[in-house]
């Protein structure tokens, strides 16, 4: 490697333009991507320091021919275009934005202690970063907001979208591209799962049951402000008062009681931020009261079924980096348990859930983290 650098330095001093880059970098019959890349920082530094812009453009073309488009080739070419007043606003497109993301991710990987690229690769990328920052910092004049934002992005020691994100310019195409990427990421669906403790307070004819506690779970999907959840709530304990029901042709009176609610609930978040969500939540479900449990496989339980129409509010507070949340869900229910020949069991009840859960939106989180959102 040292021999290659000595040959490279001597050739540059003689006459860069008169020779092919293959001859400059190595006398091997075939020069591969690794040969060119490892010698790129020195070549870029030398040509830029001498002001040989045309030769530097030629070397970038040559590097790209050997290795394909890389984020550093793109970065240095873009900065040269800005410095020489040859940057075209039409170049602010998805290709440019993808290269900004790739450049940022590469820098983060190199800085990550567990990346394991090896000393030579780490040194190589550090030198490329340094040359890129030097070129960006040497640009004294830009001719648009976007040029200034691009230059600041590459000039920073830690590549970040912060200045693009906080830019107030209405004319910035780069800011519009950024906002489009954020909107796309925010629109990706997320799954969530929660467990809860619940409280059940009946009214009207249902008051005979009295208050109860329960346990349950929620599994659902969220997209933007829309949530669709499946909920199960099991309430247990004896009825506060005895009630009558017909079982196998006999009118019985008892206070055994277990309630199972299975519901499908939709929530629209009227308030939605990174940390807090508040939504209105209508739902419909099945609510069955077991008056006589099945003692064995041959027994038929006595279940008093009902259609459960309900509505309420859903509040969530999101905490931690992994999308954990706690929440509160007050709901009001309307039911009519079919109990022919027995006690009338219709009316409404209030339920309150205290939830703790987690949001699973790895792709969404990944896309947003790439944008420093």
Buried (B, 14 or more C-beta within 10 A) or exposed (E): EEEBBEBBBEBBEEEBEEEEBBEBBBEEEEBEEEBBBBBBBBBBBBBBEEEBBEBBBBBBEBBBEBBEEBBBBBBBBBBBBBBEEEBEEEEBEEEBBBBBBBBBEBBBBBBEEEEEEEEEBBBBBBBBBEBBBBBBEEBEEBEBBBBBBBBBBBBBEEBBBEBBBEBEBEEBBBBBBBBEBBEEBBEBEBBBEBEBBBBBBBEBBBBBBBBBEBBBBBEBBBBBEEBEBBBBBBBBBBBBEEBBBBBEEEEBEBBBBBBBBBBEBBBBBEEBEEEEBBBEBEBEBBBBBBBBEEEEEEEEEBBBBBEBBBBBBBBBEBEEEEBBBBBBBBBBBBBBBEBEEBBBBBBBBBBBBEBEBBBBBEEBBEBBEBBBB
